[in-house]
């Protein structure tokens, strides 16, 4: 709910989706084959559950999934989905310095 109220104050939620060729099978790492264009999600201020339906697709070649050396083996693919909060203050502020003081001898 807190994030929804921040959306009402200008916070933007952006989906970032990468298509990944998975090797070995079951892992969550691999070669990024392509990315979907980043898209802002229509999150609104409110106190009730909000569902944002998404149905997008992208085509990649079967050859791009052939990361292993063995021909005829299974090819695996998955997407990594991240939601970025755009507009929050940074977790750590930029460095700031005081004036330099010189202590003689």
N, C-alpha and C positions, 0 to 999 in steps of 0.2 A: 504494500500500500504506500509506503514511504516513497518509493521510486515513482509511482503513479502521480503522486502530488508534485514531485520534482519535475515530471514531464509537463505538468500544468504551468510550471515556472520557467519552462524553456529547455529542459534537459531532453536530448534527442537520443533515441536508441537506434543503433544501426546494425543490421545483420551483415556479417562478413563470412562468406561461405567459400571454402576451397575444396576442389575435387582432388582426391588423393588416390594414387595407385598404391595398394597395400602390399607390403612384402616384409616380413613373412605374414601369412594369413593370421587374422585376429589382432594384429598390432594396430596402434593408433598413430604410427608414423609412416612416412613414405614420401614418394616424389609427388609434389604438387603438379598436377597435370594442367589445371586451369582454375580460374576463379570466376565466380559469379560477380556481376557488378554489385558493389555495395549499395544497399537500399535502406532508407530510413523506415522504421516501423511506426505505424500510426498509433502509438501509445497515448492514451488520453488520461487526464486527471479523473479520479473517481475512486469510490470505495467498494465497488463490486468487481468480481472477477472479469477480466477482459481476455478474450480469446482472439488471436490474430491468425487467421487461416492462411497458410502459405502452400503453394503448389507450383514449384518451378522445376525446370529440367534443363539439362545440357547434354550434348552428345560428345563423346570422346571416341577416338579410334581404338579398336581392339589392340592394335599394334602398340599403342602407347602404354598399355597395361602389361606388356611383356617385359617386366623388370628382371625376372629370373632367367638363368641361362638355359633351362630345360624346355625344349619345345613340347607342346601338348599338355603342359601342366595347367592347373587352374589359375585364373587371373582374378584378382580381388580389387574391389573399388569401394570407397566410402567417401563421405563428405565430412569435413570439420566445420562446425558451426560455432561462430563466436558472436556475441552481442556486445557491442561497444557502447559505452555511455559517453556521449559527446556533450561537453558543456560543463562537466564537473570540474572543480578546481583540481590541480594536480595533487597526487598523493604526497609528493615532496616538492617544496617550493624551490625556485632557482636560487643559487647561491647569492648571498648578499654579504658585503663586507663593511666593517666599520672603517673610519679613517685610521690611517697608520699613525701610531705614536712612536716616537724615537726616544729611547732611554740612553742618555749620555753615559759612556764609560762605565 
